Amino acid sequence: MNQHGAARRATIEDVAREAGVSRALVSLVLQGSPKVSQQKRDAVAIAMAALDYRPSNAARSLASGRTRTVGVLLDDLANPWFVELLDGMQSIFREQQLRMVLGDSQYLARPGESPVSAFMEMRVDGLVIAGDLDADADLTRATLNTPAVVTGTRAFDLPAADLVTNDDAAGARLAVEHLIGLGHKDIAFLTAPTGSATLRANAYRDTMTRHGLQDNIRVEPTDMSEESGFAAMSRLIDSGRTPTAVFAANDILAVGALSAADDDGISVPSHLSLVGYDNTYLAGIRHLSLTTVDPVSRDVGIRAAEFLLARIADHSLPPRTDVLPPRLVVRNSTAQATPL
């Protein structure tokens, strides 16, 4: 405590004095040097614990040229799709003692600046761009100077970044083929203003056309929220021709559609089959039990982290793309077609 009673943060000199070693040796321990004996390493660890010493990331980054942080720029932290993706990435970054710092593009930027600017100021070692974001000039410039990987979307092209995602078109085909296989002909799609949703919408149209159902194609716009899913489903019901099946661009939209059907007395799956996309925790809730497309987000996260580590180690690597096959998870929201 100082003379005013305020706690003073322990320094590396304090640790050295407590452990009975030199400052240089403490520094070697913090760097993970193999040159330090286990006995000395243990003495420094005990001293750090006793003093509640926290190494300065800024000081270590100045010494090593690295911050040991990875910036993860998300398009919407509220979307539960990111949970599995982040878990996959963290499983790899943790092994390398890298810390993930998350940022939502809607809240991270100060007025008039790109959301990536905060990560550049932090001098992150690598950058993950997850979801549908605006590939502005600042983001492009950032990925030219910082190792980067784009994941979870194919909506834009950053020439210096790797890309890891699921195959959105293949996933949409799985969903629509599943519904057609159950005898559904009148299948609507709830879309959204994102690159991923556009790929899914195009695959929906192509699959319907390939099965001779082009006259039944109906695409309802949403903004990806549950409320807009509810509104889109309500419009389909009010049209006078309620579809027997609905495929939604994500699970949140499907939940909104389920609520609208329930409000109108339409039973799922007896009179309406529903399929979502993303296989979020929402889909597995027993009351919902939503059939959905699993974009293997954890696997995507693992692969994205591996790509980024390789690019951090060698900035000269050519950009790589890996598109992982999704899978359909059938639950209780789909059944054989029965007309209303």
N, C-alpha and C positions, 0 to 999 in steps of 0.2 A: 504493500500500500504506500502511496506517496503522502506527502505532508497534508494534502487536502482530503485524504481518505479514499481516493479513487484507485481502483485496481490498475496496476501497470502490466501490460502484456509482456510475457516472458520473451527474451531474445535468444538467439543462437549462442551468445556468450554465456547467458545464464545456464543453458543446457550443458555447455562444455564445463562450466565450473561445477555444476551439480554432479556431473558424471565423472569428473576428474580427468578429462581428456582435453585435447586441443580443439579450437574452433574448426580447424581444417578437417579434423577427423569427424566431427559432427556433420559437416557439410558432405563428406564422403558417404556417411550413413544415409543421409537424406537423398542422395543421388543413387542409392542402391549399389554402391561400388562393392565388388567382390574382394577388394583388397583389405577390408576390415574384418578382423577376427570376430567370431560369434560372441565371445566374451565382451568385447568392446561394444558390439552392436546392441547386446542386451543392456549394458550399462546406460547407453544413450537412450534406449527405449524407455527404461525405468525413469530416467531423469525427465524425459519429455512428458511422461504421464504424470509425474509428481508436480511438474510446473504447469501442466495443461498447455504445453507449447504447441502452437499451430504454425507450421511453416508458411512463409509468405509465397503465394503462387507467383506474384509479380517478380519477386527476387529470383525464384527458381527459373522462371521463364527467361529472364535476362541472362542468366548464366548458361542455360541450355539452348536457348533459341526456340523453345517450345513451351506452350502453355498447358499441354496435356488435356485440352478440352476440345470437344466437338460440338459445333453449333447445329441444332436441329430446327429448321424453319418449317413450321406447320401452317397449313391454310386454315385450320379450324380446330382448336383444342377441344371444342365441345363434341366433336365427332368421335364416337367410341371406336371407330375403325382403327385409330392410331394405337390403341392399347397393345395389341399383339405385335404390331410393327416395332414399337419402342422396346418391348420385352425382348424381341429377337436381337435388335441392335445392342441393347445393354448387355446381353449375355456374352457378346464378343468384346465390346469395349471394356467391360469390367476385367476381363482377363489381361488386357493391356494397360490396366490402371488409367484409363481415359474416362473423363467425366463428361456426360452429356448435359448441355445447357439448352433448354427448350424455349422456343419463342413462337408466338402466334402472330402471323403477318398482320392481323387486324389491330393488334394492340402494341406491337413491339416498336414500330417506327414513330419518331417524333414528326410533327407536321412538316410536310415538304421533303421528307427523306425516305429512302428505300428501307423496307423492313430488314434488309440484310446488313445495313450499316452498323447496327449495334454489335453484330458478330465480328465485323471487320475491326471495330474499335477494340474488341476483346482479343484480337489476334488469335482466333481459334486455329487449331492445327488442321481441321477439316470441317466440311460443311455438308449437311444432309438437307436436301430440299424435298419435303414430303407433301404430296397433294397438289392440287391445281392452284398455282400461283401465277402472278404476272411476271413473265420473264423480261423485266425491264433492263435498261442499259447497265444499271448498278449491279444487278444480280449477275448478268453476263460477265461484267468486268470482275466481279468477286470470284467467279468460278475459273476465270483465266489465271488468277493469282493465288488461289487457295484450292487444294484438293477437294473435289466435290463429287457427290453422287445424287442423282434424282431418283426418287422412289415413289411408288404408288400412283403414278400418272404417266401418260404418254402425250400429254397435252401440249408440250413445248419442247424445243430442242436447245440445249446448252452445249455448244460444240466441244468444250473441254471437259465436260462432266460425264461420268458413267451413268448408266440407266439400269435400274432393277425394278421390275414391276410384275404384276400378274397379267395374263392374257385376257383383257376385258371382253374382247369379241368372242373368244372361246367360252368364257363364263356365261355370257348372255345366251349363246347358242344352247348351252346345257340347260338353262332355265326354260327357254321357250320349247325346246325339244321335250323336256319333261312334261310340260303342260299339254302339248299336242299329243304326247303318248298317253295321257290320261283322257283323251277324247275332247279336249277343249279346242274350239275353233275361234271363238270371240275373245281374243286376248288383247288387253290394252297394256300400254307401257307408260309408267310415270318417269319422266326424264328430268334433267336439271341442266343448268348452264355451266357445265364443266366438261373438260376434255374426256374424262373417263366415261361420263354419262353419255356423251355423244357417240363414243365407240360402242357402247352397249345398245344405244338406240339404233344405230346402223345395223348391228348384228341382229337385233330383234326384227327389223324390217326385212332384212335379207332372208332370215329363217322363215318368217311368215310367208313371204313371196315364194320361196322354194317349195313350200307345202301347199301352194295354191290358195293361200288365205290373205292375199294382198288387199282384198276388199274389206277385210276386217281390221286392218291396221289402224290403230288409234294411239296417238302419242299426246299425253297431257303434260304440260310444263309445270314445274315446281321450282322452289328455291332451295331444295334439299332438306327443309325443315319438316318436322312432324305436322305442323299446322298446314303447310302447303300440300302435304300428302293427303291430309284430311279433306282439304278443299278440292284437290284434283279428283279424288274418289267421289266426292259429293257431286261434282259436275258430271261424271260418268253416270251416276245413278239418276240425276235429274234430266239426263239427255233422253230418257225414255227407252234406252236400250242398254241395260246394265250388262257389262261383260260377265262371262262365267269365270274369267281368270284375269288377274292383274300381276304383272311383273314390274317391280319397282327398282329404281336405280340404286337404292340403298335400303338398309333395314329400317332406318328412321322413317323414311317415306312409307314403307310397308306398314309400320305401326300406325301411322296416321290414317292410312287406307283402311286398316282393320277397325279403327275407332269409328270411321264414317259408316262402314258397313254395319257395325253393331248398332249405331244410332238409328239406322234405317230398318233394322230387323232382318238384315241379310246374314244368314248363318255362314260362318267359315269353319270348315271347308265344304259343308253340305251344298251350299248354293254359290259360293265364291271361293276360288282357290287363289292363294297369295304366295308370291315368291319375292324375297328380298335379295340384297347383295351385300356382302362384307362379312357375314357370319359373326356379327358382334355378340357380346354377352346378351343383348336384348333378345336375339333370336332364340337363345337357349332357355329363356325364362319359361317355366312350364305352362303358365297361363297363355303365353303367346305361341310357343312351339312352332316357330316360323321356318318353313323351308327356305333355304337361302344358298347363295353361291359363296363358297369359302375361297377368298383370294390368296390363301396360304400366307397371310400377312407376316406371321412370325418367321417363316422361311425367307420371305422377301427381306425382312429386317436383317436376318443373319447374313444373307448374301450381300446386301448393301453395305453392311459394316465391314465385311471381308474385302469388298472392292475398295472401300475408302482407305482401309489400312494399307492395302497394296499401293494405292496412289500416293498416300502420304510418304511411304518408303521410297517410291520412285515416281517423281512428277512427270517423267517423260513417257509413261505408259500411254499407248493409244486408247482413246475412249472405247469402252466396252458396253454391250447391251445384253441383259439376261432377262428373258420373259418366261416366268414360271407358269405352268398349267394350273388353273384353278380346279376346284371339285365341287360337286353339288351335294349339299347336306339336306336330305329329305326328312322333314318332320311332319307335324300334324296339320299344317295350314293348306295342304294340297290333297285333292282327292279326285276320283272319277267325275267327269262332267255330268251335271244334272241340270236341266233348264229350270229357271224360276217358274 
